[in-house]
Amino acid sequence: MCMKFAELERSLGEIDRSRAIYVHASNYADPNNPDFWKKWNDFEIQHGNEDTFREMLRIKRTVAASRSQVCHTYQLNLQFDMNINSCITN
């Protein structure tokens, strides 16, 4: 949905608003889904500059790192719960 709004703003010439929508949507985007990142990449190539492109790459790395941190924490909690359950049943 955010990508549609970003495209709408871009078509209206509101480049900064479109970029802000991409930044907002990045909080919900899957870092392993190339579609979102490709569209934002193409947008920055067409409308951005070196600084905005670097900011997009920084955000992408941050999102990927935060997702891997969450996944790792979830796996540790799951292991802990499994260990507790096996202790309780024994």
C-alpha positions in Angstrom: 0.0 0.0 0.0 2.8 2.4 0.9 4.4 1.8 -2.5 1.2 2.9 -4.2 1.2 6.1 -2.2 4.9 6.7 -2.9 4.2 6.3 -6.7 1.2 8.6 -6.5 3.3 11.3 -4.8 6.0 10.9 -7.3 3.6 11.2 -10.2 2.4 14.5 -8.7 5.9 15.8 -8.5 6.2 15.5 -4.7 9.6 13.8 -4.7 10.3 14.6 -1.0 7.0 13.3 0.1 7.4 10.1 -1.9 10.9 9.6 -0.4 9.4 10.1 3.1 6.8 7.4 2.3 9.6 5.0 1.2 11.5 5.7 4.5 8.3 5.0 6.5 7.5 1.8 4.5 11.1 0.5 5.1 10.1 -0.1 8.7 7.7 -2.7 7.5 9.5 -4.1 4.5 11.1 -7.5 4.4 14.9 -7.0 3.8 14.8 -10.2 1.8 12.0 -9.0 -0.5 13.9 -7.4 -3.5 10.7 -5.8 -4.9 10.4 -3.0 -2.4 14.2 -2.3 -2.3 14.5 -2.4 -6.1 11.7 0.2 -6.5 13.2 2.5 -3.9 16.6 2.0 -5.5 15.2 2.9 -9.0 13.5 5.9 -7.4 16.7 7.2 -5.9 18.6 6.7 -9.2 16.0 8.7 -11.0 15.2 11.5 -8.5 17.9 11.4 -5.8 21.5 12.2 -5.4 24.5 10.5 -3.8 23.4 11.5 -0.3 19.8 10.2 -0.6 21.0 7.0 -2.3 23.5 6.4 0.6 20.7 7.1 3.1 18.6 4.4 1.4 21.4 1.9 1.7 22.0 2.8 5.3 18.3 2.3 6.1 18.3 -1.1 4.2 21.3 -2.3 6.3 19.7 -1.1 9.5 16.4 -2.9 8.7 18.3 -6.1 7.8 20.3 -5.9 11.1 17.3 -5.3 13.2 15.3 -8.1 11.6 18.2 -10.6 12.1 18.5 -9.4 15.8 14.8 -10.1 16.3 15.0 -13.4 14.6 18.0 -14.5 16.7 16.3 -13.3 19.9 13.2 -15.3 19.0 15.2 -18.4 18.3 16.9 -18.1 21.7 13.6 -17.6 23.5 12.1 -20.6 21.7 15.1 -22.8 22.7 14.7 -21.6 26.3 11.0 -22.4 26.3 11.7 -25.9 24.9 14.3 -26.5 27.5 12.0 -25.4 30.3 9.2 -27.6 29.0 11.4 -30.7 28.8 12.5 -30.1 32.4 8.9 -29.8 33.6 7.8 -33.0 31.9 10.8 -35.0 33.3 
